Each structure stands twice: as structure tokens, then as C-alpha cells.
Amino acid sequence: MFYSIRTQLIAIIVMLIVPFVLMGYLFWNQAATALRESIETTTVQTMNQYADFVESATSQIVNTANQILRSDMTQDWIRSRMDNEDAAKEIQQNIRMRKYFDSVVSNSPIILSVNLFHERWDLWNLEGGDYLETDWYANYRNHGIRWTDSHIDARQNGIYLNRKNVNSLVYPLSDLMNLSEEGMLKINIQTSALQEPLDKLVLGKTGKAFLIAPDGVPILNQKPDAFPDALMEKIRSLADDETKGTRIFRDDERRSIYFYQRMETTGWVVVGTVSEKELFQEITRARQNVIWVAALLFIVAVSLTFWFSSRIANPISRIVRSMKFVEEGDFFKGNAIMARKKIKQNEIGFLTANYLDMVKRLKTYIETEFAQNLRRRNAEYKALLLQINPHFLNNTLEVITSLAAQGRNEDIEQVVNDLSLMLRSSLRMDTELISVRDEIGTIRAFTSILSVCYGNRVQFEIVDGHVSDSIQIPKLLLQPLIENAVKYSLGIVEVAIVSIRIEETDEELTVVIKDNGLGIPEEVLKELKTAAELNFPQDVLNIGEKGIGFKNVIARGRIYYGSRFTVEIRTAANQGTEITMIIPNKR
């Protein structure tokens, strides 16, 4: 019998673990593939974001150049140069153009300076044709290249500007009446404005991103390593490809991955390079760990099978069968299974005797605890509800005091009526629930009080759809969240907009509260999400010191609905917060 049990257990363990390991390995391969694609997708999105930024900045510069060219002031200046007006008028025209360029620079955060070149003369430095010897001018005049790489422009408005590296758009100036070219417009942007966001791109730990021309020449102050010839051929072919977005090129010889995308406005190409091993090293390490853990689990399982076989299996099996009935609440059948065999005087017998004693005490405990839980839940709920009433009442009385000081009697009457409606609901301690319709009425009274207090600085949108009158929820469940939404929006934006949307399905009630305010700081958000995942009300209230109103809502929901009550938070800095509550339907 000893060897039979051991053999069977070993066979079972092998049949269970080997398929599990194989399935785990196959699953991991699929997961690893999905993770690789996810990492590549994330990297592509990062590159796209930078490309969109550069495209937006350069498009803005092109639009500015077109605006300058089409302006009446520029056209008047061009015609005055063509008509060879006297020196006094020419000076006046130059002064007006300088003021105009200053206004253009001040109205555009991306533009560093604007200059106008005509023959051996420019607007800010007047005489001098040394710019005719510069690379940017030669590239423009000989090859038609309007967008320059990084360089020092010594002919800007101010010595401190002349020391900064800039990239520029060189744009022809022409009389729109006869389309004759009369000089050039040069709009400079600081190189660091393009390079700093590029340097912040995260490609693994040592990966880098570069902004280059189609021939591989760096546009910024960067010195990239030589790119593979096959990659450069693909980059040069981008000019004939209308497909947008970031592409991926794998160099098997260097074991590297390249991400590249062409800018439509400038023709520049952003290229990111990272070692394939480095990009996916966490996946490789995790795969090795999975294999080692699977092998270790197999060895441990077989060893434990030898150890726990023989006379242990049957008594434990009876205990397990008994526990299943006890788990279902059938203590009679659980005890009946254990009573079939005589308890022996050994370790297993000691375990069995203590198990039976435990079942007996557990039965008594459950019967006692059930009654106590009913009383405790009612007491905890009322205690949480009482935390809200004084806080809200104090704030409302302060509003009434302020209105009285201002002599706003009609507003006082409105606030008192709304407060009366809310107090009639919240101070009734003989019931824990309120219909959703009544709760919506309470919310409208609450938002009315806030609207009187803050006037046009706050705006509420309440959408309740077709909610059944028979659905009930804990009263004042939504008020703390609405109050927080106003608190962290008011004064942050010109008009604080708080929307409350309530939707009903057969199974649940969905409540979405959204604001356009500051958003929740990362540290506080982490604490609130942790609270939302806890199942015991007291644990929810005891975690951290922030978000008391939010945690009060979670605790009350846990008391009444348990783990079926869920809360999800979406937030972003300076983009507001959205809180979604899923409340099981109780009619």
C-alpha cells in the first residue's frame, strides 16, 4: 500500500506538472512575443510624439513666414526697396519692420528671432555681406534647402542671441504683385528647443535618438555613429513614400533595432537606435527565471510526494472532504465523514481531533459572529455617515454667513431651502438607504448651494438618464466626491466644470464624476488606489492621511456591498480627474 500510494502520487504529480510546465512555456513564449510587440509599440509611440512635436513647431514657423510675407507692412517694405525711396523713408520702413518682427517673436514661444536679408544687407545689422559665405546660404541658394542644420547666427538682434545655436527656415521674400524675389526671410529657433525633448526620449538604458537630414547629416548638436547602409537607403526612399508614422529596421549584424520617421514639413528624419538585447533583456531574464522556477517546482513536488505518502494520504483526504462540507456550511455532513474512522493515537490522530474541535468551535463562532456583524455593520455605517454631516454643515453655515454679510437675502433663502432638503435626508438615522432619484435631488440641492457660493466660477452638469425609482443606494454617497471635484478645480481653471453622469443597467449602477481641475498628485493617487482595493472598511480609513472624503465613500460602499463595489480613478496633471463607481443594483 505504501508503494502504491507513493507511485500513484508521483504519477499524478508528473501528469499535472509536465503539462503545466509545457503550457506555461508555450504561454510564456506567446506572452514574450506580445511583450516584445508592446515594447516596440511603446517606443514607436514615443518617437511619434517627438515627431508630432517637431512637425507642429516647424509648421508654426512656416505659417509665420507666410503671414509675414503676406502682411501689408512687408509688402510696403519690399516696394520701398524696389522704388529706391529716400533715406529718411527707408529708415522709417526699417524701424517699422523691426517692431513688427519683435511682435512676431513675442507672440510665438518657439521662435527665437527673425531677420530679413537683401543683397549685402540685413535688417538688424544693416551693412555687411559676410552671410553670403555661410553654409546655410550656400545650401539655400545652390540646392534650395530652406531648413538649416544647427549653426551660430551672428546677425541676430542682440549679442546674447548671436551666441546661441539655432536652426532656421530660410524663406524667399517676393513682391506679391509681380512675384519678383527681393531678399530672404530667416526665422531662427533655438536648437535646444528641439534637442532637449529628443534627449529625454527613453530607448532602453543606453539607446539614443537623433535628428538627421536624409543624407545622414545631423540637424542638431549631435554626433551619431555611422548608420547601416541598408537603413540609409530606406531613409532616402521615404521621400517617395506617402505612408506616415514610425518604421522599424532590424540590423541583425549589429543586433540593433532602429526606429525612424520622416518629417513632412522639413524632410528631416528622427532615428532612434537601441541594442535589441538591452531593449528586451527583462523579457529574457524573466524567461530564464520561469524555466528555473518550473524545474525547481517539479523537483520539490516529487520530493514532497515521497515524504507525505503512505498512511498520511487517507486521513488527510477525509479531512479535505469534511472541509468542503464545512466550507459550504454543512457541519453535519462534515462531522459524519470524520466519525466513520476511529481516531488513532499518533500525529494524524492529533490533527484529526483538533480539526473536529476546531469545526465545533467554528460553528459556534459563526453563529455568534453573524449576529454581531449585523449590529457592527449598522454601527460602522452610521459612524461614517456622521463624519460627513458636521463637515458639510460647517461649510454650508460659512456660506450662509458670507451671503448674509453681503446682504444677498434671496441667495440665503435658496441655500437654506437646499440645506433643509439635505438635512432631512442625512439626519434620518432609521434608514441607511435612499432611492437614486432622491439622492439625485440631494445632489442638485448640494450643487445649488455651491453655485450660489461660487457663482460663474463653477458649472455643474448632471445627467441621470432613465434611472428606476426602485433602485436604492447609501445616502450621501456621492457628495464627498463632488465636493473634492470642486475643491481641486476651483481657482485652477477659469471655470470649474464638474459633470455627474448616472447610468443604469440590469446588474449595476454606474456613476461617473468628472472635473477639469488640477488632477491628483502621483503620491496621493497611489494611496487612493490602494484604499480602493482594500476589502475591510477599517483598513480603508486607516491607510494614509490624504483623501479622507474619498476613503469615506470607499468604506461605506464596502460595508454595504463588499467587494462588488468598485471605484476606478483616471487622472492627469492639469487635465482633471474622472472617478467611476460601479454599484450593484439593490431594489
WOQUIMO-V468672 format. One record per backbone hydrogen bond with DSSP energy under -1.0 kcal/mol. CO is the residue of the C=O (numbers start at 1). NH is the residue of the N-H. If there is no record, write none. Layout:
# WOQUIMO-V468672
CO_NH / CO_NH
This chain:
# WOQUIMO-V468672
1_5 / 2_6 / 3_7 / 4_8 / 5_9 / 6_10 / 7_11 / 8_12 / 9_13 / 10_14 / 11_15 / 12_16 / 13_17 / 14_18 / 16_20 / 17_21 / 18_22 / 19_23 / 20_24 / 21_25 / 22_26 / 23_27 / 24_28 / 25_29 / 26_30 / 27_31 / 28_32 / 29_33 / 30_34 / 31_35 / 32_36 / 33_37 / 34_38 / 35_39 / 36_40 / 37_41 / 38_42 / 39_43 / 40_44 / 41_45 / 42_46 / 43_47 / 44_48 / 45_49 / 46_50 / 47_51 / 48_52 / 49_53 / 50_54 / 51_55 / 52_56 / 53_57 / 54_58 / 55_59 / 56_60 / 57_61 / 58_62 / 59_63 / 60_64 / 61_65 / 62_66 / 63_67 / 64_68 / 65_69 / 66_70 / 71_75 / 72_76 / 73_77 / 74_78 / 75_79 / 76_80 / 77_81 / 78_82 / 79_83 / 80_85 / 86_90 / 87_91 / 88_92 / 89_93 / 90_94 / 91_95 / 92_96 / 93_97 / 94_98 / 95_99 / 96_100 / 97_101 / 98_102 / 99_103 / 100_104 / 101_105 / 102_106 / 103_107 / 105_108 / 113_188 / 115_186 / 116_123 / 117_184 / 120_128 / 121_118 / 122_126 / 126_122 / 129_132 / 130_133 / 131_134 / 134_138 / 135_139 / 136_140 / 137_141 / 138_142 / 139_143 / 139_145 / 140_144 / 146_170 / 151_166 / 156_158 / 158_162 / 161_164 / 165_191 / 166_151 / 167_189 / 168_148 / 169_187 / 171_185 / 173_182 / 175_179 / 180_175 / 183_173 / 184_117 / 185_171 / 186_115 / 187_169 / 188_112 / 188_113 / 189_167 / 190_193 / 191_194 / 191_195 / 192_196 / 195_199 / 196_200 / 198_201 / 203_207 / 208_273 / 210_271 / 211_219 / 212_269 / 213_216 / 217_213 / 219_150 / 220_222 / 228_232 / 229_233 / 230_234 / 231_235 / 232_236 / 233_237 / 235_238 / 237_240 / 238_241 / 247_260 / 249_258 / 251_255 / 251_256 / 255_276 / 256_251 / 257_274 / 258_249 / 259_272 / 260_247 / 261_270 / 263_267 / 268_263 / 269_212 / 270_261 / 271_210 / 272_259 / 273_208 / 274_257 / 275_279 / 276_280 / 280_284 / 281_285 / 282_286 / 283_287 / 284_288 / 285_289 / 286_290 / 287_291 / 288_292 / 289_293 / 290_294 / 291_295 / 292_296 / 293_297 / 294_298 / 295_299 / 296_300 / 297_301 / 298_302 / 299_303 / 300_304 / 301_305 / 302_306 / 303_307 / 304_308 / 312_316 / 313_317 / 314_318 / 315_319 / 316_320 / 317_321 / 318_322 / 319_323 / 320_324 / 321_325 / 322_326 / 323_327 / 324_328 / 325_330 / 326_329 / 329_331 / 330_334 / 331_335 / 332_336 / 333_337 / 334_338 / 335_339 / 344_346 / 346_350 / 347_351 / 348_352 / 349_353 / 350_354 / 351_355 / 352_356 / 353_357 / 354_358 / 355_359 / 356_360 / 357_361 / 358_362 / 359_363 / 360_364 / 361_365 / 362_366 / 363_367 / 364_368 / 365_369 / 366_370 / 368_372 / 369_373 / 370_374 / 371_375 / 372_376 / 373_377 / 374_378 / 375_379 / 376_380 / 377_381 / 378_382 / 379_383 / 380_384 / 381_385 / 382_386 / 385_389 / 386_390 / 388_392 / 389_393 / 390_394 / 391_395 / 392_396 / 393_397 / 394_398 / 395_399 / 396_400 / 397_401 / 398_402 / 399_403 / 400_404 / 401_405 / 402_406 / 403_408 / 407_409 / 408_412 / 409_413 / 410_414 / 411_415 / 412_416 / 413_417 / 414_418 / 415_419 / 416_420 / 417_421 / 418_422 / 419_423 / 420_424 / 421_425 / 422_426 / 423_427 / 427_429 / 432_475 / 434_473 / 435_439 / 436_440 / 437_441 / 438_442 / 439_443 / 440_444 / 441_445 / 442_446 / 443_447 / 444_448 / 445_449 / 446_450 / 447_451 / 448_452 / 449_453 / 450_454 / 451_455 / 454_457 / 455_458 / 457_496 / 459_498 / 461_500 / 463_502 / 471_436 / 473_434 / 478_482 / 479_483 / 480_484 / 481_485 / 482_486 / 483_487 / 484_488 / 486_489 / 486_490 / 488_518 / 489_492 / 489_493 / 496_459 / 498_461 / 499_514 / 500_463 / 501_512 / 503_510 / 507_585 / 508_505 / 509_583 / 510_503 / 511_581 / 512_501 / 513_579 / 514_499 / 517_576 / 518_574 / 521_525 / 522_526 / 523_527 / 524_528 / 525_529 / 526_530 / 527_531 / 528_532 / 536_540 / 537_541 / 538_542 / 547_551 / 548_552 / 549_553 / 550_554 / 551_555 / 552_556 / 553_557 / 554_558 / 555_559 / 556_560 / 557_561 / 558_562 / 561_564 / 562_565 / 566_582 / 568_580 / 570_578 / 572_575 / 576_572 / 577_515 / 578_570 / 579_513 / 580_568 / 581_511 / 582_566 / 583_509 / 586_472
